[in-house]
Amino acid sequence: MLRLFAAIALPEDVAGALSRRQSGLPGARWRPADHLHITLAFYGEVAPRMADDLAVELTRAAVAPFPLELAGTGAFGDAHQTDAIWAGVAPSEPLTVLAGRCRAAGERAGINIEKRVYRPHVTLAYLRGAQPDRIGAWMSGHNLLASPPFRVDRFGLYSSVLTHEGSRYTLEREYLL
C-alpha cells in the first residue's frame, strides 16, 4: 500500500520565506522547507494497481498555468486544542478547479476520498503542548503574511511514509500544466 496525495510544491524563494517565520513557538514541530506544499487531494492508503490508475487519471486534471499567492495564517484544531498552524492561500478559481479535478481523478481510479470542504493552505507546523496564548501571539505576529505572486505550472503525485521524525515525502510523478 502507498500513502498518496497530489500537491503543488512551493517555489524555493516562497518556501524559504516561510521557513524564516518558523520560530518563536514552543511545542511546534516545524515542517522542513522541502516539505512545504499545497495539497490538492489526499488519497490515503492506495493499492499499487489503484496507484497506477490514479497516475494515469491525473494526466486529465491539468488546467492552464496560473498565478497564486499566500495570504495570512490560521490554525486547525478544536475548541480545546490547536493541532497545526498554516499559511493561507489567496482565493484562486484555477486552484479550486485543479483540486476538484485531482479529487475526481482519484474517484475515477476507484479511491474512496474523504468528503470535506477544500481549504488550500501550507502546513507550517504540527503542535504538541503549545500554549494557547503563545499560539495566538505567533499568529498575531504573522497574520499579515503575504507572498509575491508565483506561477503554478505543475503539480505532483507524492507518496508519504510516516516516521518517528515526521512524514517523508517522495515525488512519484510530475504533471505539467
C-alpha positions, 0 to 999 in steps of 0.5 A: 500500500502507498500513502498518496496525495497530489500537491503543488510544491512551493517555489524555493524563494516562497518556501524559504520565506516561510521557513524564516517565520518558523520560530518563536513557538514552543511545542511546534514541530516545524515542517522542513522547507522541502516539505512545504506544499499545497495539497490538492487531494489526499488519497490515503492508503492506495493499492499499487494497481489503484496507484497506477490508475490514479497516475494515469487519471491525473494526466486529465486534471491539468488546467492552464498555468496560473498565478497564486499567492499566500495570504495570512495564517490560521490554525486547525484544531478544536475548541480545546486544542490547536493541532497545526498552524498554516499559511493561507492561500489567496482565493484562486478559481484555477486552484479550486478547479485543479483540486476538484479535478485531482479529487475526481481523478482519484474517484475515477481510479476507484479511491474512496476520498474523504468528503470535506470542504477544500481549504488550500493552505501550507502546513507550517507546523504540527503542535504538541503542548503549545500554549494557547496564548503563545499560539495566538501571539505567533499568529498575531505576529504573522497574520499579515503574511503575504507572498509575491505572486508565483506561477503554478505550472505543475503539480505532483503525485507524492507518496508519504511514509510516516516516521518517528521524525515526521512524514517523508515525502517522495515525488512519484510523478510530475504533471505539467500544466 
